[in-house]
């Protein structure tokens, strides 16, 4: 059965996954700052990963950490602004990916964790 052929879990349309890369030594403090500001429910720090890209006309290669951030779409602009403000790069990667579907309890947990108008408590979710 294709995803489009079944019902979608409530909350899926609100959730987004945001990808950010950061220097290895910066990634943890960036994730913590976003959590403290209640802009994200969770941050997975993956890496180091090798990023290859063109910058100012030259090919570059850097060891970075990939942050996979879970939040709600309503907070994306504030999250983007915070990453741009806190990040050491002139042009940090900040890419939002919509969530097509997910485990309902996890989607509810994201909603409870994000933003000042939400409660912070809830069941512990194993990741």
Helices and strands as residue ranges (DSSP letters): G 3-5, E 15-23, H 24-36, E 42-55, E 58-72, G 73-75, H 76-86, E 95-98, H 104-113
